[in-house]
Amino acid sequence: MAEQEGATGGGTGFFAHLDGLVASAELVVDRPKGSRHPRVPEAIYPVRYGYLEGTTGGDGDGVDVFVGDASDAGVVGVFLTADLLKRDVEVKILLDCSPQEIEQVHHLLNDVLEIGGLLVPRR
């Protein structure tokens, strides 16, 4: 029951687990800010984008991370995405992202890549 209450009470445990994952894994940035998406050239990354080495996301690769410029903000939320072309669902971590950067990532995911980014902010 306590686990269920935590899930509806802001996800404190979930974000604590993400903090641990980020702290214990090497962040690999393979798409610098301003770079183009490899399959969708009109999609330009508004922040750095990469993955956590040694983790596994919904697509079988490392857990995806968008990295902003708000130093020491930590994990500020996640985007949940559903890609109909790849037929996968993923959690994409927002690390050190400002509110403006979150809006830019939201635009990229929803309006450009069209993979339905649903924001789950840390509270």
PyMOL commands that set and color helices and strands:
alter all, ss='L'
color gray80, all
select helices_A, chain A and resi 2-8+12-24+99-112
alter helices_A, ss='H'
color red, helices_A
select strands_A, chain A and resi 27-31+48-52+63-67+75-83+88-95+118-121
alter strands_A, ss='S'
color yellow, strands_A
deselect
rebuild
show_as cartoon
